Amino acid sequence: MTKTSFIEVCLYEVRPDRTEEFEMLIKKVLKHHQEFPGVKDVRYLKRTYRPVSFSGAKRAEPAIKLTRKPQSVTYVLCWELDNPAVHAKATQSGLKHFFKEFARCLIKPPKIILGERIN
């Protein structure tokens, strides 16, 4: 039996006027999560491109840089932990320290996807 990791992917819709504040916040959150026992990896991504289309991808066309002023800016958290219990404790700790700052930046609650790593 192979041991699998627990994964969370979280999508944040951030107010455009709060992106700088949000990016400073995720630096603190990143440090907090990286130092938490049982956390294997933590990464954040800011959406800055979009695909041309599915048929464009089949033709190997490069992604298109976003240029319009957005109604929201999308950020993605992807982190890997030892198991669901570690995830619960790390999430609780993160919310305890950073919830108010996050809430101030977000347009709506984040979309959270949880599951196991496929090896």
C-alpha positions in Angstrom: 0.0 0.0 0.0 1.5 3.3 -1.1 1.0 6.4 1.1 -0.6 9.2 -0.8 -0.4 12.9 0.0 -3.4 15.2 0.6 -3.8 18.1 -1.8 -5.7 21.3 -1.7 -6.3 23.6 -4.7 -7.9 26.8 -3.7 -9.1 29.5 -6.2 -9.2 33.1 -4.9 -11.1 35.9 -6.7 -9.3 39.1 -5.5 -10.5 42.7 -5.8 -8.3 44.4 -8.4 -7.5 47.3 -6.0 -6.3 44.8 -3.4 -3.8 42.7 -5.5 -0.8 44.3 -4.0 -2.1 43.7 -0.4 -3.0 40.1 -1.3 0.4 39.4 -2.8 2.1 40.7 0.4 -0.3 38.6 2.5 0.4 35.3 0.5 4.1 35.8 1.1 3.4 35.7 4.9 1.0 32.7 4.4 3.5 30.9 2.3 6.1 31.2 5.0 3.6 30.1 7.6 2.5 27.0 5.6 6.1 26.0 4.6 7.1 25.9 8.3 4.1 23.9 9.4 4.9 20.3 10.3 3.5 17.9 7.7 3.3 20.4 4.8 5.3 19.1 1.8 4.9 21.9 -0.7 3.1 25.2 -1.1 2.7 27.2 -4.4 0.7 30.2 -5.5 -0.1 31.2 -9.0 -1.5 34.5 -10.4 -3.6 34.0 -13.5 -2.0 36.2 -16.2 -2.7 34.2 -19.4 -5.6 32.4 -21.0 -5.6 29.7 -23.7 -6.3 30.6 -27.3 -8.8 27.8 -27.6 -8.8 24.0 -27.5 -8.2 23.8 -31.2 -5.4 26.4 -30.8 -3.8 24.3 -28.2 -3.8 21.3 -30.6 -2.0 23.6 -33.1 0.6 24.5 -30.4 -0.5 28.2 -30.3 0.9 30.0 -27.3 -1.4 31.3 -24.5 -2.6 34.9 -24.7 -1.5 37.4 -22.1 -4.5 39.0 -20.2 -4.6 42.8 -21.0 -8.1 44.0 -20.1 -8.8 45.5 -16.7 -10.3 42.6 -14.8 -13.4 42.6 -12.5 -11.3 40.2 -10.3 -7.8 38.8 -10.3 -7.6 35.0 -9.9 -5.0 33.5 -7.7 -4.5 29.7 -7.1 -3.0 28.0 -4.1 -1.8 24.4 -4.5 -0.4 22.7 -1.5 0.5 19.2 -0.6 0.4 17.8 2.9 0.9 14.5 4.6 -2.8 13.7 5.3 -6.2 15.3 6.0 -5.5 15.7 9.7 -2.4 17.8 9.0 -4.4 19.8 6.4 -7.1 20.5 9.1 -4.6 21.8 11.6 -2.6 23.8 9.1 -5.8 25.4 7.7 -7.1 26.2 11.2 -3.8 27.8 12.1 -3.7 29.8 8.8 -7.3 31.0 9.3 -6.5 32.0 12.9 -3.6 34.2 11.8 -4.8 35.5 8.4 -8.6 35.2 7.9 -9.4 38.9 8.4 -6.7 40.0 5.9 -7.9 37.5 3.3 -11.5 38.4 3.7 -10.7 42.1 3.1 -9.1 41.2 -0.3 -11.6 38.7 -1.7 -14.7 39.3 -3.8 -16.3 36.0 -2.7 -15.3 33.0 -0.6 -12.6 30.8 -2.2 -13.4 27.7 -4.2 -11.7 24.8 -2.5 -10.9 21.4 -4.1 -9.5 18.6 -1.9 -8.2 15.2 -2.7 -5.4 12.7 -2.8 -2.3 12.8 -5.0 -2.3 10.3 -7.8 1.1 8.7 -7.9 
